[in-house]
Amino acid sequence: MYKFILYTLLIILIVFQYIKYEEWFFKNNGRAVMVKDHSTKWALLVTSVIVFEVFLFGSIIFLY
């Protein structure tokens, strides 16, 4: 039961962050366009957060 809830939360978080990532990077007809100067840093931050969440939830799931 715990695993199912954790997997659902993880999927929701990744989907939400992917939507945010798309807003920043693909505004101009599907081409990767830098919206602002700090958009690269933002994208790297989002990617690292997603990786961290995968590790975090993975360790929680394996511990249970």
N, C-alpha and C positions, 0 to 999 in steps of 0.2 A: 504493500500500500504506500509506504514512504517513497519507494523508488518511483512509482507511477507519478506521485505529486511532484517530486523533484525533477523528473524528466519533463513534465509538462511546463513547469516554471522555467527550466532551462531553454526549452524550445521557444516559449513566449519571449524571453529576454533576447535571444539571438535574433528572432524575427524582428522585434522592435528595433534593435540596434542596426540591423541590416537596412531597415527602412530609413532610419536616420542617416546612415552611411550613403544610401542612394540619393537622398535629398541633397547632400553636400557635393557628391561627385558626378552625378549624371543628370544635371539640370538641362543641358543643352543637347536635346535630340539623341540621347543615348551615348554621346561622346563624353569621355572623361574630361571634365573641365574643372579647373581650380576656381572655386567660387571666390575665395578670399586668400590672402597670403598665408594665413595660419591654418588653412584647410588640411594641408598635409599632416601637420602635427595632430589635428583633431582626428583624422582618419587613423593615424598610428595609435592614438590613445584608445579609440574605439576597438581596434583590432586587439590590442593588448588586454583590454578589459574582457573581451569575448574569450580570449585564450585563458585568462585567469579564471573566469567563470567555469569554463569547461574543466579545468584542473580541480577547482574547488568542488563542484558538484560531483565530478568523477570520484574524488576521494571520499566524499560523504556517502555516495552510493556504495562504494566498495567496503566502507567501514560497517554499514548496516548489514 
